[in-house]
Amino acid sequence: MKHLITPVAAAFALAALGSCAVPQPAPAPAPGLALAPVSATFANPVLDADFPDPTVIKAPDGYYYGYATQTQRDGRWINLQVARSADLVRWQYLGDALPAKPSWASRTQDFWAPHVHYDNGRYYMYYSAKPDASLTDEKRGLCLAIATATQPQGPFVDMGTPMQCGEGFVNIDPMTFDDPATGKRLLYWGSGFGPIKVQELGPDRMSFAPGSRPVDHVPIIKDDPHEYSKLVEGAWVTLRDGWYYLFYSGNNCCGKNANYAVLVARSRSATGPFQTLASATGAPTSVVLAKRGTWFAPGHNSVITDDAGRDWMVYHAVDARRPREKATDEVNTRRIMLIDPITWRNGWPAMDAPSEGRVAAPVVRGR
């Protein structure tokens, strides 16, 4: 499974990086600012450098901040990447959001898929990491972890112990969502060849609520003819018109057997049960984003809404014209960042993506 292979080195040729979205209220705009795109159009990729599993928030300072899985830059490991943008298209690289490894993972180098949530002046980063204990016990898999900071760019500091550990890569791809209907703080994660899970967080956001239990969603389908449902991961939840939409990615993200796509399910409750697009509509598949043209293995998305109310999917993909950073790297390991708009039809998301030409840019308020 390619997620268990340490990501290959990737150099940032430009000080421009990318990201995705977190379902939380955007900062109130300054009075008198008119809606206008910074530029009329853009072309993918918005970040032509290794930036896997991106997620984005809009911080109170008005900038979008993007976070991503570890990479190498100039021969140095960056544990968890961070960048910022004023317009979702042009990105400035800011460095390592987690410059100091936690004491329980100080000798390993597997730091994956950060998700950042802002609440009351504090930034909470949820991520996955391999503990030092795995160096002597092969049954020790990845752990869910939490770090906090007072600034969106960090430095984030781990809380000192992992939140939860287990075998293999069950404890990966955390995503938090505050349910406006119930007031509950929820954490989605998984799956390691199992279902995606959701469980309530406690008021401190750094532990599970007492008495809560994980609930399974979107089970794997071993006989899926399209193969994307054989392994599911990368949950992202957004609320629209009374429906909770669970976007998730399927199958193999990278490497010689890469076969990756984004699928969707929905529910009237943030904790499910979720019904897939295929089972609800009779469509042959629940896929909303898959390989097309030069873009290969797109996935691990997040969703953000621009200032005109249009939803955008932010995700990584492999450029078939440059699928590796160096000739010695494994193929399909250079995952770069793209964004594309989401169209809503009959209560379901649809996309004409990955785009290969110029696309109307996100609308952002002037700064």
C-alpha positions in Angstrom: 0.0 0.0 0.0 1.6 3.2 -1.2 0.5 5.3 1.8 2.9 3.3 3.9 5.9 4.4 1.8 7.6 7.5 3.0 6.8 10.3 0.4 9.6 11.0 -2.0 11.7 14.2 -2.2 10.1 17.1 -4.0 11.6 20.5 -4.5 9.6 23.7 -4.4 10.9 25.6 -7.4 8.7 28.6 -6.7 7.6 30.2 -3.5 4.1 29.3 -4.4 2.1 26.7 -2.7 -1.5 25.4 -2.6 -4.2 24.1 -0.4 -7.9 23.3 0.5 -10.9 24.2 2.8 -12.3 23.8 6.3 -16.1 24.0 7.0 -16.1 27.0 9.3 -17.3 30.6 9.1 -15.1 32.9 7.1 -13.9 36.1 8.8 -16.3 39.0 8.4 -15.3 41.1 5.4 -14.2 44.7 5.8 -17.1 47.1 4.9 -17.2 48.6 1.5 -15.1 45.9 -0.3 -16.5 44.9 -3.7 -16.6 41.3 -5.0 -14.1 40.9 -7.8 -11.8 38.1 -8.9 -8.1 38.9 -8.5 -7.7 37.6 -12.1 -10.3 36.6 -14.6 -9.0 33.1 -15.2 -6.3 30.6 -14.1 -5.0 27.3 -15.3 -4.1 24.2 -13.2 -2.0 23.4 -11.4 -2.1 26.2 -8.9 0.9 24.6 -7.2 3.4 22.8 -9.4 5.3 21.1 -6.5 4.8 18.2 -4.2 1.9 19.2 -1.8 -0.1 16.0 -1.0 -3.4 15.8 0.8 -4.1 19.5 1.0 -6.5 21.2 3.3 -7.3 24.9 3.7 -8.8 27.4 6.2 -9.6 31.0 5.9 -8.0 32.7 8.9 -9.1 35.9 10.6 -6.3 37.8 8.9 -8.2 37.3 5.6 -5.6 34.9 4.1 -6.2 31.3 3.0 -3.8 28.9 4.7 -3.0 25.5 3.1 -1.5 22.5 4.9 -0.1 19.3 3.4 1.6 16.0 4.1 5.4 15.9 4.6 7.8 16.4 1.7 11.5 17.2 1.1 12.7 20.5 0.0 16.3 21.3 -0.8 17.3 18.0 0.7 15.5 18.7 4.0 12.4 17.1 5.4 9.4 19.4 6.0 7.2 17.5 8.5 3.9 19.2 7.7 3.8 21.9 5.0 2.1 25.3 5.2 1.4 28.0 2.6 -0.9 31.0 2.3 -2.8 32.8 -0.4 -5.0 35.9 -0.8 -6.9 34.5 -3.8 -6.7 30.6 -3.8 -4.7 30.7 -6.9 -1.3 32.3 -6.0 0.4 30.7 -3.0 3.4 31.7 -0.9 5.4 28.9 0.8 5.8 29.5 4.6 7.8 26.4 5.6 7.2 23.8 8.2 4.1 24.1 10.3 5.4 21.4 12.7 9.1 22.2 12.9 9.7 20.1 16.0 8.7 16.4 15.9 6.7 15.1 18.9 8.7 13.2 21.5 6.8 10.0 20.7 7.6 10.2 17.0 11.1 11.8 17.1 12.9 9.1 15.1 10.3 8.4 12.4 9.4 10.3 9.3 5.8 9.7 8.5 3.7 12.8 9.0 0.5 12.8 7.0 -2.6 14.7 6.0 -2.9 17.6 8.4 -6.3 19.2 9.0 -6.5 22.6 10.8 -9.4 24.0 12.7 -9.6 27.5 14.2 -11.5 28.2 17.4 -11.4 31.1 19.7 -7.9 32.3 18.9 -6.4 28.9 18.8 -5.5 26.6 15.8 -5.8 22.9 16.2 -3.9 20.7 13.8 -5.0 17.0 13.5 -2.6 14.7 11.7 -1.3 11.2 11.5 2.2 10.0 12.4 4.1 6.8 12.9 5.4 6.4 16.5 8.9 5.5 17.5 7.5 2.3 18.9 7.0 1.1 15.4 10.7 0.9 14.9 10.9 -2.2 17.2 7.3 -3.5 16.9 6.0 -3.9 13.3 2.4 -4.2 14.6 2.5 -0.6 15.7 0.8 1.5 13.0 0.1 5.1 12.6 -1.5 7.3 15.3 -3.9 10.2 15.3 -2.2 13.3 16.8 -3.0 16.9 17.7 -0.9 20.0 17.8 -1.9 23.6 18.5 -0.7 27.1 17.7 -1.7 30.7 18.2 -1.0 31.6 14.5 -2.2 29.9 11.4 1.3 29.4 10.0 2.5 27.9 13.3 4.7 26.8 14.8 2.4 24.0 15.9 3.3 22.1 19.1 2.2 18.5 19.6 0.1 17.9 22.8 2.7 15.4 24.0 1.0 12.1 23.4 -0.9 10.6 20.5 -4.6 10.7 20.6 -5.1 7.2 19.4 -2.9 4.5 17.8 -3.6 1.2 16.1 -2.3 -1.3 13.5 -1.5 -0.4 9.9 -3.0 2.8 8.6 -6.4 2.8 10.2 -5.7 6.1 12.0 -5.1 8.4 9.1 -6.7 11.4 7.4 -8.4 13.2 10.3 -11.0 15.9 9.5 -13.0 17.9 12.0 -16.5 19.3 11.5 -18.6 21.3 13.9 -22.3 20.2 13.4 -24.5 23.3 13.6 -27.6 21.1 14.1 -26.4 19.5 17.3 -23.5 21.6 18.4 -21.2 18.5 18.5 -17.6 18.7 17.5 -16.9 15.6 15.3 -13.8 13.9 14.1 -13.8 11.8 10.9 -10.8 9.5 10.0 -9.7 6.3 8.4 -9.7 3.8 6.9 -6.9 1.2 6.4 -9.1 -1.2 4.3 -12.1 -0.5 6.7 -14.9 2.0 6.9 -14.4 5.7 7.5 -15.2 6.5 11.1 -16.7 9.5 13.0 -16.7 10.2 16.7 -17.6 13.1 18.9 -14.8 15.2 20.3 -14.8 16.6 23.8 -15.0 20.4 24.6 -11.2 20.6 24.6 -11.1 19.3 21.0 -8.1 17.2 22.0 -9.9 14.1 23.2 -13.0 12.1 22.4 -16.1 13.0 24.3 -16.6 10.7 27.4 -18.9 7.8 26.5 -18.7 8.4 22.8 -18.0 5.6 20.4 -16.8 5.6 16.7 -19.5 5.1 14.1 -18.6 3.4 10.8 -19.5 4.9 7.4 -18.9 4.2 3.7 -17.8 0.5 4.0 -15.4 -0.9 1.5 -16.8 -2.8 -1.5 -14.4 -5.6 -2.4 -16.2 -6.5 -5.7 -16.4 -2.9 -6.9 -15.8 -3.1 -10.7 -14.4 0.4 -10.7 -12.0 -0.6 -7.8 -12.3 2.9 -6.1 -14.4 1.5 -3.2 -11.9 -1.2 -2.3 -10.1 1.2 0.0 -11.7 4.5 1.2 -10.0 7.4 3.0 -9.6 11.2 3.0 -13.0 12.2 4.4 -14.3 15.7 3.9 -17.7 16.8 5.1 -19.7 19.9 4.1 -23.2 21.0 4.7 -25.5 22.3 2.0 -29.3 22.8 1.9 -29.9 20.5 4.8 -27.7 17.7 3.4 -24.3 16.6 4.8 -22.1 15.6 2.0 -19.2 13.2 2.7 -16.5 13.4 0.0 -13.9 10.6 0.2 -11.1 9.2 -1.9 -10.8 5.6 -3.1 -8.1 3.0 -3.8 -4.4 3.8 -4.4 -3.1 7.3 -4.2 0.3 6.8 -5.8 3.1 4.6 -7.1 3.1 2.3 -10.1 -0.4 1.0 -9.2 -2.0 4.4 -8.6 -5.7 4.4 -9.2 -7.4 7.2 -7.3 -10.6 9.2 -7.4 -13.1 11.2 -5.3 -16.5 9.8 -4.5 -19.5 11.2 -2.6 -22.3 10.2 -0.2 -24.8 12.2 1.7 -27.0 12.1 4.8 -29.5 14.3 6.7 -27.3 13.8 9.7 -23.6 14.6 10.2 -23.1 11.1 11.8 -25.1 9.3 9.1 -26.1 6.9 7.8 -24.7 8.1 4.5 -26.0 7.0 1.1 -23.6 7.0 -1.8 -24.4 8.7 -5.1 -24.6 5.4 -6.8 -27.0 3.8 -4.4 -29.2 6.9 -4.2 -29.5 7.6 -7.9 -28.7 4.4 -9.7 -25.7 5.9 -11.3 -23.0 3.4 -12.3 -20.5 4.9 -9.8 -20.3 7.4 -7.0 -17.2 9.1 -8.5 -17.3 12.8 -9.1 -13.6 13.3 -9.9 -11.3 10.8 -11.7 -8.3 10.8 -14.1 -8.6 12.7 -17.3 -6.2 13.9 -19.9 -2.8 14.5 -18.4 -4.1 14.4 -14.8 -3.7 11.1 -13.1 -4.9 9.7 -9.7 -6.7 12.9 -8.5 -8.0 12.8 -4.9 -7.8 13.6 -1.2 -9.9 16.7 -1.6 -11.3 19.4 0.5 -14.0 22.0 -0.3 -13.9 25.7 0.1 -16.5 28.4 -0.8 -15.3 31.6 -2.4 -16.8 35.0 -1.7 -19.4 34.7 -4.5 -20.8 31.5 -2.8 -19.2 29.1 -5.3 -17.8 25.9 -4.0 -14.3 24.7 -5.1 -12.6 21.4 -4.8 -9.0 21.5 -3.9 -7.1 18.2 -4.4 -3.8 16.7 -5.5 -3.1 14.9 -8.7 -0.2 13.5 -10.7 0.9 15.2 -13.9 1.5 12.3 -16.4 4.1 14.5 -18.1 6.1 14.7 -14.9 5.0 11.9 -12.6 8.2 11.9 -10.4 10.5 14.6 -9.0 13.7 12.8 -9.9 14.5 10.0 -12.3 15.2 7.7 -9.3 11.9 8.3 -7.7 9.0 5.9 -8.0 6.5 6.8 -10.7 3.3 8.7 -9.7 4.7 10.1 -6.5 4.9 13.8 -7.3 1.4 15.0 -6.2 0.7 18.6 -7.1 -2.2 20.8 -6.3 -5.2 21.7 -8.5 -8.5 23.4 -7.8 -11.8 23.2 -9.8 -15.3 24.5 -9.3 -18.2 22.3 -8.1 -21.6 22.4 -9.8 -24.7 21.3 -7.9 -27.3 19.4 -9.8 -30.4 17.7 -8.3 -28.9 17.7 -4.9 -25.6 16.2 -5.9 -22.1 17.6 -6.8 -20.8 17.4 -10.3 -17.5 18.4 -11.8 -16.0 19.0 -15.2 -12.6 18.2 -14.0 -9.6 17.9 -13.8 -9.6 21.0 -16.0 -6.9 21.3 -18.6 -7.6 24.8 -20.0 -8.2 28.1 -18.4 -11.0 28.3 -15.9 -12.8 31.3 -14.4 -11.0 32.2 -11.1 -12.4 32.1 -7.6 -14.0 35.3 -6.5 -12.3 36.9 -3.5 -12.8 40.2 -1.7 -10.1 42.8 -2.3 -7.6 43.2 0.5 
